[in-house]
Amino acid sequence: MTPREIVDTYYTLANGGEWDRWSDLFAAGAVVDEQLAGRIEGRETLRAAVKGFPELYRRFTNTPRHVLVDGEQAAVISHISAVTPDGRRIEADVANYFRFEGGLIAYMANFHDSVPFTGGAT
């Protein structure tokens, strides 16, 4: 897949709740700097981390608003809308940075307002 195809597939799988297939987009040694979870190293560690998403969010969408792909890098501005099991709504704008190697995500970092995820105002 091209970097653009990887980015498009990343959001399609996340929005479909297909976390196992989503994890397959990452290289075995991928590093993810996730604002809430911290640094996650390795695809299988990431896979284990997202396995719990269905219990954390009754509904979860991450909708890309702007996508920029430049060679083996991409930046995406998106918007997360989620609902927790107790019905609390989460709305947050996000910036994701991706670096690709060998047709997979080798590095990813995300940046967003963390308050909505910790129970604060949205």
C-alpha positions as CSV (number, residue, x, y, z in Angstrom):
1,M,0.0,0.0,0.0
2,T,1.0,3.6,-0.6
3,P,1.3,5.9,2.4
4,R,-2.0,7.5,1.4
5,E,-3.7,4.1,1.2
6,I,-2.3,3.3,4.6
7,V,-3.7,6.5,6.1
8,D,-7.1,6.0,4.5
9,T,-7.2,2.4,5.7
10,Y,-6.0,3.4,9.2
11,Y,-9.1,5.6,9.7
12,T,-11.5,3.2,8.0
13,L,-10.5,0.3,10.2
14,A,-10.5,2.4,13.4
15,N,-14.0,3.7,12.6
16,G,-15.2,0.2,11.9
17,G,-13.8,-1.1,15.2
18,E,-11.5,-3.5,13.4
19,W,-8.7,-3.1,15.9
20,D,-6.9,-6.3,15.0
21,R,-6.6,-5.4,11.3
22,W,-5.8,-1.8,12.3
23,S,-2.9,-3.1,14.3
24,D,-1.6,-5.0,11.2
25,L,-0.9,-1.6,9.6
26,F,2.0,-1.1,12.0
27,A,5.5,-2.5,11.6
28,A,6.5,-5.2,14.1
29,G,8.9,-2.7,15.8
30,A,6.6,0.3,15.4
31,V,6.8,3.1,18.0
32,V,3.7,5.1,18.9
33,D,3.8,8.2,21.1
34,E,0.2,8.3,22.2
35,Q,-0.7,11.3,24.3
36,L,-2.8,9.5,26.8
37,A,-1.2,6.0,26.9
38,G,2.4,7.2,26.6
39,R,5.0,5.5,24.4
40,I,4.0,2.1,23.0
41,E,6.7,0.0,21.5
42,G,5.9,-2.9,19.1
43,R,2.9,-3.9,17.1
44,E,1.8,-6.6,19.5
45,T,2.0,-4.2,22.5
46,L,-0.2,-1.8,20.5
47,R,-2.6,-4.6,19.6
48,A,-3.0,-5.5,23.2
49,A,-3.6,-1.8,24.1
50,V,-6.4,-1.3,21.6
51,K,-8.1,-4.6,22.4
52,G,-9.9,-2.9,25.2
53,F,-11.3,-0.1,23.1
54,P,-14.8,-1.7,22.7
55,E,-15.1,-1.7,26.5
56,L,-13.9,2.0,26.8
57,Y,-16.1,3.4,24.0
58,R,-19.7,2.5,23.1
59,R,-19.1,4.5,20.0
60,F,-15.8,5.8,18.5
61,T,-15.1,7.7,15.3
62,N,-12.0,9.5,14.2
63,T,-12.9,11.5,11.1
64,P,-10.0,13.0,9.0
65,R,-10.5,16.7,8.1
66,H,-7.1,17.4,6.4
67,V,-4.6,14.9,5.1
68,L,-1.1,15.7,3.9
69,V,1.2,13.0,2.6
70,D,4.8,13.8,1.7
71,G,6.9,10.8,0.6
72,E,7.1,8.4,3.5
73,Q,5.5,10.8,6.0
74,A,1.9,12.0,6.6
75,A,0.1,14.4,8.9
76,V,-3.6,14.2,9.5
77,I,-5.9,16.6,11.3
78,S,-9.0,14.8,12.5
79,H,-11.9,14.9,14.9
80,I,-12.8,12.2,17.4
81,S,-16.4,11.7,18.5
82,A,-16.9,9.0,21.1
83,V,-19.4,7.9,23.7
84,T,-18.3,6.0,26.9
85,P,-20.3,3.1,28.3
86,D,-21.9,5.5,30.8
87,G,-23.1,7.8,28.0
88,R,-20.5,10.6,28.4
89,R,-19.7,12.2,25.1
90,I,-16.1,13.0,24.0
91,E,-15.3,15.5,21.3
92,A,-11.6,16.3,20.5
93,D,-9.6,17.6,17.6
94,V,-6.5,15.6,16.9
95,A,-3.2,15.9,14.9
96,N,-1.5,12.6,13.9
97,Y,2.0,12.3,12.5
98,F,2.9,9.1,10.6
99,R,6.3,7.8,9.3
100,F,6.2,4.8,7.0
101,E,8.8,2.1,6.2
102,G,8.3,-0.8,3.9
103,G,4.5,-0.2,3.4
104,L,3.8,-0.1,7.2
105,I,3.5,2.6,9.9
106,A,6.9,2.7,11.6
107,Y,6.2,5.7,13.9
108,M,3.1,7.5,14.8
109,A,2.5,10.4,17.3
110,N,-0.8,12.0,18.2
111,F,-1.6,15.3,19.8
112,H,-5.0,16.4,21.2
113,D,-6.8,18.1,24.0
114,S,-6.7,15.4,26.7
115,V,-9.4,16.9,29.0
116,P,-12.4,15.3,27.2
117,F,-10.8,11.9,27.7
118,T,-10.3,12.4,31.4
119,G,-13.9,13.3,32.2
120,G,-13.5,17.1,31.8
121,A,-15.6,19.4,29.6
122,T,-15.7,18.7,25.9
